[in-house]
Amino acid sequence: MQFKHHTRRSSSRTNARDLAAGIFLTATAIVGLFLNREYTLGSAAQMGPGYMPMLVFSLLGFLGIIIIIGALRNAPDPLGRWAWRELVLILGAMASFGVLLEEVGLALSVATVVVVSSLADRSQTIKGIVVLTVSLVAICWLIFIYGLGLNVSFLPPALMEG
């Protein structure tokens, strides 16, 4: 005698995590494009102040839409609890960069971002944080100060005046 096992299939094939991420990215892109509309775009040859944000927000929106489409086709994955501590630390790290850049220079701003955001990962070690901080500060100097010649102070402006 054979027994048939009936497996209960979910009526929803939506991956809630990916759907939430896709909606968040798409909404962020829409808000960014809306706020960027007042800036001159220019062209690829002569970029205006709104060109790069428009490009980044458009790519972000495209990525969000791709993630939403994938979420509607993937297996169900419920939305878990939000990692509020990690979210606040990472957003705080990014905000601190913008606030500190002109006051303390690129090196200390990048170091602050790395240290604060690394607190979001409980598995980080002090050695790992130091190596990552030194590496990213060096890479930022190489790309932005040396390579692109940006007019941003690398060290705190107070040290440079003396």
DAJOSUL-V796677 format. One record per pair of residues at least 24 apart in sequence whose C-alpha atoms are under 7 Angstrom apart, sorted by the first residue. I is the first residue (numbers start at 0). GAP is how many residues later the second one is. If there is no record, write none. Layout:
BEGIN
I/GAP + I/GAP
END
This chain:
BEGIN
11/64 + 12/59 + 12/60 + 12/61 + 12/62 + 12/63 + 13/57 + 13/58 + 13/59 + 13/60 + 13/61 + 13/62 + 14/56 + 14/57 + 14/59 + 14/60 + 14/61 + 14/62 + 14/63 + 15/55 + 15/60 + 15/61 + 15/62 + 15/63 + 16/60 + 16/61 + 16/62 + 17/49 + 17/50 + 17/53 + 18/48 + 18/49 + 18/52 + 21/42 + 21/43 + 21/45 + 21/46 + 22/41 + 22/45 + 24/35 + 24/36 + 24/39 + 25/34 + 25/35 + 25/38 + 25/39 + 28/28 + 28/29 + 28/31 + 28/32 + 31/25 + 32/24 + 84/35 + 85/34 + 88/27 + 88/28 + 88/31 + 89/27 + 89/30 + 92/24 + 102/53 + 102/54 + 103/51 + 103/52 + 103/53 + 104/48 + 104/49 + 104/50 + 104/51 + 104/52 + 105/46 + 105/47 + 105/48 + 105/49 + 106/30 + 106/47 + 106/48 + 109/27 + 110/26
END
